[in-house]
Amino acid sequence: MITFTPSDLDFMQKRGNSPEAVQKQFSFFEKGFDFANLQAAATLGHGIVKLSDGERNALIANYDKLTSTKSLLKFVPASGAASRMFKEIFSFLEKNDEETKQKATALIHKLHDYAFYDDLAQAMEKDNLSLAVEIQQDNYPLIVDYLLNGKGLDYGNKPKAVLKFHRYPNECRTALEEHLVEAAGYARAADGVCRIHFTVSPHHLGLFKNLLNEVQGKYEQRFGVKYQVEFSTQSPTTDTLAATEDNQPFRDNQGNLLFRPGGHGALIQNMNQLRADVIFVKNIDNVFSDSDLQDTITYKKTLAAYLITLQNQLFDFLHKMQNNTLSNAELTEIRRFAEEKLQVRFNHENVSQEELQAKLNRPIRVCGMVKNEGEPGGGPFFVKDSRGEVSLQIVESSQINQNNPQQKAIMQGATHFNPVDMVCSSRTFVGGYFDLTKYVDPETGFISSKSYEGRTLRAMELPGLWNGAMAHWITIFVEVPLTTFHPVKTMFDLDPTRKS
């Protein structure tokens, strides 16, 4: 139990942090988080749905009709800076060994392929420098400095959303622009409005708004849509208190408690404020150029149409159960639908009407699953929780006890992974919205080692947005092709000549 001082309590009150919630969160530093209790890997026909070509084509053909009365929204977590994707490039400024020189020199001689080349050349011209000449002279320290730091493009400190990702004959597009283009392909409502919600860092909000002001009109005219773009920031109330190495509250050099962002799981609070029938969730860095975009649009429509179709049937059953006592035959039909279509599991044979209602009256998500062509790791699994209930979950490899032979074997049996490709609905069958904070598993999370002011600390992240934060949703997994997944994790992923 932490003993907070009066100044601690005053500090937390100003930040909006509840002392009781902080106490509960902090207790996990001592007891840790339990590993996931894997029961089986979700595979095709056993937890993962494989739609036939006919089924997919029928869903796409019905997409416009199914969404004609629905409000659509694309939700893009975009608050992180791009510093991690330039980690190796930053090392080119710090190291001077032969291997580093060779890598750095090879990179600068390929810069003309990158979408940001012209911007970098202009930034250097302002200081009477020629990018082409510096490349000829292999002056990589100067070029990398202008690419990453404030004297030039400052790409090492900006959010991924505003970086130039793709080059076209007549323009270069940032990640944010590619999300505008993509949204026009599947998130256009019947009135022609495309709603997009970006979660951003308060520090970068101005960059987002300035870029949007520059490009929005161009894409509205090009695609005949009207964009309604919203921004939100991660609430300080979701920050977590850091700990020292001996699990005492970490204090900064002024003696104040140190709170850190609680990870992307905190964004369930942002999502909880959204008002839409269908919410498409996709990371900021997973975007294609036009030539490779069609599969993404096709499968986003497929997942959304599948969700709406299932939800329509689900709502019919919930309405039927609301004010009526159903026969055993009717309850059996509903249970079969729950098990076969919604992938809901029951841990006993005789399920009452009340239990059915409780199991089915929850938010719903349909998640795309891609074949895992590399090493098995995190992905879709059947998991048993502390109450003995089994459900489909997206589990990270860090949540799996790989020292347990049985758990490791289940992990290695995984055939798919989740590329953060989800279509969600928080609507209730009576027309309102679920409180999504009630469907989080607070017993999941992650603890890592960080540093602050030269001292080591232990940091805690909240349950991940698509992991513990959605643990008690109705979850359906559908196979989608690898051609819908193109994340930019390092700068080299922006090289258009590089084979993925």
Buried (B, 14 or more C-beta within 10 A) or exposed (E): EBEBEEEBEEBBEEBEBEEEBBEEBBEBBEEEBEBBBBBBBBBBEEBBBEBEEEEBEBBBEBBEEBBEEBBBBBBBBBBBBBBEBBEBBBEBBEEEEEEBBEBBBEBBEBBEEBBBBBBBBEBBEEEEBEBEEBBEEEBBBBBBBBBBBEEBBBBBBBBBBBBBBBBEEEEBBBBBBBBBBBBBBBBBBEEEBBBBBBBBBEEBBEBBEEBBEEBBEEBBEEBEBBBEBBBBBBBBBBBBBBBBEEEEBBBEEEEEBBBBBBBBBBBBBBBBEBEBBBBBBBBBBBBBBEEBBEBBBBBBBBBBBBBBBBBEBBBEBBEEBEEEEBEEEBBEEBBEBBEEBBBBBBEEEEBEBEBBBEBBBBBBBBBBBBEBEEEBBBBBBBBBBEEEBBBBBBBBBBBBBEEBEEBBEBBEBBBBBBBBBBBBBBBBBEEEBBEBEEBBBBEBBBBEEEEBEEBEBBBBBBBBBBBBBBBBBBBBBBBBEEBBBBBBEBBBBBBEEEEE
